[in-house]
Amino acid sequence: MAAWRRILVTTLTAVWGLRLAWHIWRRNRGKPQDRRYVALLARAPGNPNLYALYSVYLLQGVVMWVVSLPVQVAQYGDGTWVVVPFGVALWLVGYGFEAIGDAQLARFSADSSNRRNVLDSGLWRYTRHPNYFGDACVWWGFFVLACHEWVGLGTVVAPLAMTYLLTRVTGKPLLEKSIRDRRPGYAEYLARTSGFFPRPPRKKA
């Protein structure tokens, strides 16, 4: 087994995870529980704590195992190094979108005058969710790194699942629904800005 590959994949995973953990902790420190979870638990049939156990925590555990398959597979075998530059490049693009997008949003949200405004500058001018797009790219990068062996191709389920969740289930749809109700200019922003893949904004009709 190539020790350098294990060190590389483990380092990239740790850097991604630690930055995200720090960002979430700093963003949510001293604030009430995420309104999406509050709404979810409000609909709980019976005991909300038991409902959260199997519908949030256990489910997230299964999803985490599936999504991390490329990281697991990339730890084994010698394989080819040819995929490494492509995997690392894709990871860097994703990490950059996540980190820069989160920093721009944090700066915007820190200004109380923006409470009902819409962030449409920086990376947010080209995609409504640069952090989600970046997260998807990170996991596609890990998938490429896992493809140093043929068995790694089977882990494509991981980035596909992550991309689907971010764009169709727990990411974009839930977030946009809550923002649309709170920010008057968001409907216009939706009309002109890409929902996921970065591209120049549409021109007004």
Order of alpha helices (4+ residues) and beta strands (2+ residues): alpha-alpha-alpha-alpha-alpha-alpha-alpha-alpha-alpha-alpha
